[in-house]
Amino acid sequence: MYVPFPLDQIAFREPLPVNVWDPNGVLLLRRGEVIRDEGHRDLLQTHLPMVDEEEYRQWTFRYTAAIDRKLRGNERLEAIAGVTRPMGVEVERVSPEAERPLVELWPDLHAVLGLLLHQGNEASDFFGRLQGVERRLLDALRSRVDDSLFLLVQMLHDRTLGYSATHALLCAVVCRLVSAPFGWEESQRQSLLRACLTMNIGMSRLHDALATRPGLLTGEERAAIDAHPLSGARLLHRLGVADETWLKLVRHHHAELPPTTVGASADPVIAMAQLLHLSDVFVARISPRVGRRGLPAHRAARDISLNADGQPTPLGAAFIKTLGVYIPGSYVRLANGELAVVVRRGRKANAPLVFALVGRHGMPLGEPALRDTSDPGLEVREGIAADEVRVRIQPARLLARV
């Protein structure tokens, strides 16, 4: 959970004691970096700086503990008043995992999770392997949110990859980001993340098969789909999962509840289950399958964010505010006629940063051109399905340029 961070308590050119984020989980400053001057601080304030609650608690403890030591040592008031923040900061060392290119990390996590889901009952050290996926996923999100979204959405378009694991990873990232402002306990958000990764364990092989096969479902397949929330929860229980919130979320991830029911409940698990359901539906709708196109991202986001009267629900509004109307990795048509891929969320939900891929006359651009869609004449005219863009992109090269 994030809490507001008081930048005015940090002296200029003093190393920051914590990582500083915006409310959407975008890293503004890394621990150990400095605020240069008043102008720099004012700019950071416009992004509503936040800090991880546990890091903030530890930082505050170091400060109060230093004052307490001086008080118990009967030091002079001037010395006590001279205790300043931050206390005892060391520049954070970046782990080798954090430095690993995301274009390698996410496919690796996909392979590990895909095998785990397919093994099901036969999986050895299920919980330890899942925790490894969870830890590496969270490491990637500490500073590389947009790149991660971009790569996972692009992985949905790769039919050589098992769909079920890609679906699970993207749902996990979406729920992790959208859940940040709701004040849920970290243990609850952890249960939600694990439910995202495992909600389809009861039908993972079928999930993969249906994504690559056209035609109607058989009666047996329909029955398996209908039963998989319960069968998945039972399988997880047999594997040793005792977290009732995790199991409850898996059991109910297909339940669609009226927004009034969600809003009226004091139980956060109800809202968490609905967020999981919305993420599940959103990812499914933007995913292309053999025999049908994926929906443009803005249409999928609109469909899950509005109630029956066409008004945004609290969860839907948080979904749009966090991910934007056009999620990174999706495709758009600009006002100047160019076709582009979204690479960064913008300050406005409907104005992302994009790379133009196809010119206004329908010819691929020799080199993708970076466009800020908040600029006049470059606004997003509409979202488009991935199948409409016949240009192969190189994610590593594009991400290296932003």
N, C-alpha and C positions, 0 to 999 in steps of 0.2 A: 504494500500500500504506500502511495506517495503522500507527503504532506508538504505544505508551502515551505520554501527555504528563504530565510532572512538574509538576503545578500548584503544589506546594510551593516550586518555584524561582521563582515569580512573586510579586513584592511586591504587596500590596493597593493598588488604585487606580493601578497601573502599566499602561499600554496593552499588551495582549497582542501578542506578535510574530507570531502565526500564527492561522489559523482552528482552532477546537477542535470536534471531532466526537464523537459516540458511535459505538460499533462498527457500528451499522447505517447510518451515513452521515447522521445527523441533526445539523444544525449546532447546537452548544450556545452558542458565543460567536464573534462575528466578530472578525477581526484589528483591533486598535485599541481594542476594548472592554476593560473592567476587571473584575477580581474585587473586589467591594466590601468583603468582610470574611470572617472565618473561617467564619461560617455559610453564606455564599454558596459558598465553596470546598468545604465539606463536602457541600453539595447537589450540586455539579458532580461530585464524586468518586463519588457513587452511580451516575452515568451512565457510569462507566468512560471518562474523557476520552481521546481519541486525537488524533493529528496526522498529516498527510501526511508520509511519510518524508523526502521531498526538502525540504519546508519546515523540518522538524526539523533536517536536516543543515545547511541554510544558516544557521539560527538559531545552532546550536552553533558553526559556523565563525566567525560574527561575534563570539561571546563569546571563543573561544580566540584569535582574531586580535587582539582588544583587549588581552588579557593579554600576548600576545607582543610587541606594540608597546611596552608599558610595561617589559617585561623588557629589550628591546633598548635602550630609552632610559635604562636604569639608574635607574629611578624607585624611590622608597622603597617598602618592603613595605606600608606603610599604603595607598598609592595603588593598588598592585596588588590588595590585598585588597578595595579599594572598588569594583572592577569588578563590576557586577551585571547580571543579566539583567532585561529584554530589552535588546538593543543596537540603536540606530538604527532604532527602529520608527516608521513613518509610518502614519497611519490610511489604510486601504485605500479607494480611490475606487471606487465601484460603477459599472460600465460601463453605458451605456444598454441594452445587451442584457440585463444582469442585472436591470434594473428593468422590463423589458417584461413585461406580464401573460402568465402562462403560458397563459391561454385563447386567446391569439393566437399564442404561440410554438410550441406543439406542433402545431396545425393547419398552421402555416407549414412546419415541418420535415417534416410528413407530405406536403405538396404537393411540396416539393423532392425528398424521397427517392422518393416515388411516381413522379415523372417520370423520375428517374434509373434506377430499376429497370425501368420500362417501355421506356426507350430502349435499354438493354442495349448491344449492339455499336455502336449508333449514337450513344452518349453522347459528347459532347465534354467535355474536361477532367474526366473521370470522377473521378479521384483528388482533384482540388482541390475539387470540389463535395461529394464524400463527406466530406472533411476538414472542410468548413464545417458539415455536419450534425453530425459528431462533436464539434466544438468547442462548438457551441451546446448540444448535448445535455449535455455535461459541465458547462458553465456552469450550466445549470438544476439539475443535481443537487448542486451545491456547497451549496445552502441550502434547496432546495425539493423534497425527495424525495417526501414524502407527497402534496403537491399534484400532482406530476408523475405519480405512480402513479394517483391518482384520475382525472385527466383522460384518461390513456391507456386505462385500463380502461373509462371511459365512452365513449371514442371507438370501442371495439370494438362497442358497441351501436348505433352510428350507421351505418346501411346506405348512407347517401349518401357515405361515405368509402370509398376503396379499402382493402380488408381487408389486402392484403399489406404495405403500408407501416406500417399501425397495428401489425400483428403484429410486424414487424421492430423498430419503435421500442420496443415494450413488452419484447420479448425482450432488447434491448440494455440497457435500464434494469435489468431483473431480473438479468441476468448481471453487470452492473457492480456492483450492490449485493451480490449473494450471493458474488461472488468476492473481496470485500475481505479477509476474514479468512484466506485460504489461503496467503498469503505468496508468491504468484506474482509474477514480475517485471512491472513496469509495461508493458514492451514486449509481454509475453504477454497481459496484460489488454487492451491496445490491439488486438492481433490478434483476441482474442475478441470485443471490441465490434464491430470491423469485420465479422467473420464473421456476427454477429447481424444486422447491417444488410443484408447481401448474400446470406445463405444461400439465399434463394428467388429470386435473380435469374434463374435458369434457367427459372422458371415463374411469374413475377410476374403476367402478364396472366391466365393460367389460374387462379391463386390468387384473384384478384379475382372472376373470373367464377363460380367454384364456390361462393363465399360467398353469392352472390345467386341461386343456381339450385338448386331441389330435384331429386331424382331420383338414379338410379344413375350411376356413372361409365361412360363408354364405354371400350372397350379402348384406344383411342388416348390418352385422358386418363390412364388408369391407367399406361400406359407412360411418359408424360411426367412424371408424379409420381415414378415409380420412378427415372427417369433424371436428375432435376433436380439432385441433389447433384453428380454428375460433370459434367453439362453446365454447371452454374453455375460450378464451379471452372475449367473450360476457358475459359468466357467471361471470367471475371475475369483469367485469365492473358493472354488476348488483349488485354484492356484495359490491361495493363501491371503487374498485381499480381505482385510477385516474392516476397512474404512467404510462405514455405512453411507457417508455422504457420496463417496466415489461410486459405490454400488447403486445407490438411489438415482444418481444422475444418469448412469448407464441404463438403468431400467426404464427411465422416463424421458430419454432424449428424443423420442418421437412424439411425445405428447405436446399438442398445441393448445395453450391455455389463453383465454381472453385476457387482454391487457388489464382489465379491471380486476381480474382475479390475482394477477401477478402483483399489481400495485397495492391491493388490499392486504396481502399476506405479510405478516411480520417475519416469516421464515425465509431467510436469504436463499435457501436451497431451491425454493420455488422459482425465484428470479434467475438463479444460476442455471437451472434446468431449461428455462425458456431461452436464455442466452445460448446455451449449447444447441438447442433445437434450431434457433435462428441461424447460427453459424453453419450448422449441418446443411440446412436448406440453401443458404447462400452459396456455399462452396459447390454443392451439387448442381445448382442452376448455372453457375458460370463455367462448369466443366464440360468441354465438348465430349461427345461419345460417338461411337460408330453409329451412324443413322440419324444423328441430330446435332445441331450446333449448340454450343453453350450460349446462354443469354449474355448480352452486353452487361458489364458490371453495374452500370447505373440503374438498369432495370431490375436486376436482382436485388440490389440494395434498396431500391424504392419499395419493392414488393414486400420485403420483410420488415421494413421500418414503419409502415403505416397500419393503422387499425381499419376496421370496416368502414369508418366514416371518412377515410382518407387523411386522418390526422396522425402525426408522428407519435409513437409511444415512447416512454422514457428510455427503454432499451434500444428502440430503433434510432432515436436521436443520438444516443451515445455511440451506436454503431457507425452512423454517418460522420459524426464529429471526429471519431477516432481514426477511421479508415479512409475518410473522404468519400465523395460520390464515385470517384474512379480510383479503385485500388491499384497500387503499383503492380505492374505486370500485365494490366489490361490495356485495351486499345481504344483509341478515340479518333474522331475526325475533327479537324480544326476549322475555324471560320475561314481560313485562307484556302481550304480544300485539301490540305495535307492529311495523310494518315500517320498516326504516331502511336508510340507505346509509352505508357506512364512509367516514370522511374522514381518520382518523389511526390509525396503528398505536399500540397501547398498550404499557405496560411489560411486560405479559404478552401472549404470542402470541395468546391467545384472548379478550382483553378490549380491543377497539379503542374509539376515540371515534367516535360515529356521530351522524347527524341522523335523528331519527324523522320519517317522511314520512306514514305512514298510522296512524291511531289503532287502539286495540284493537277497536273496533267496525267497522272496515273503511272508515272515512271519512277522506279526505285531511285532514291538518292544515292549517289556514290558513297557518301559518308553521312550517317545519321546526324541531323542538326538539332542541337539542344534548343528547346523553346520553353519560355515561361508563359503559360496560358493566362496569366493575369495581365499580360500586355495587350493593349488594344489591337484588334485584328487577328490575334492568335488565340482567342477564346475557344473553348471546347464547344463544338456545335452538337455533337452526339457521341455516345459510346457505340462501339461496333464490336461484333463478334470476332474472335481470333481468326476464324476461317476466312474472313474477308481480306485478311492481310497476307499476301503471298510473298512475304519477304522473310528470309531466315535471319534471325538476329544472333549476335554473339554476346551473351550476357556479361562475360568477364570484361570485354572491351568497353561495353556501354557503361558498366558500373565504375570502371576506372576513370571515367571522364566526369563524374559528378561527385 
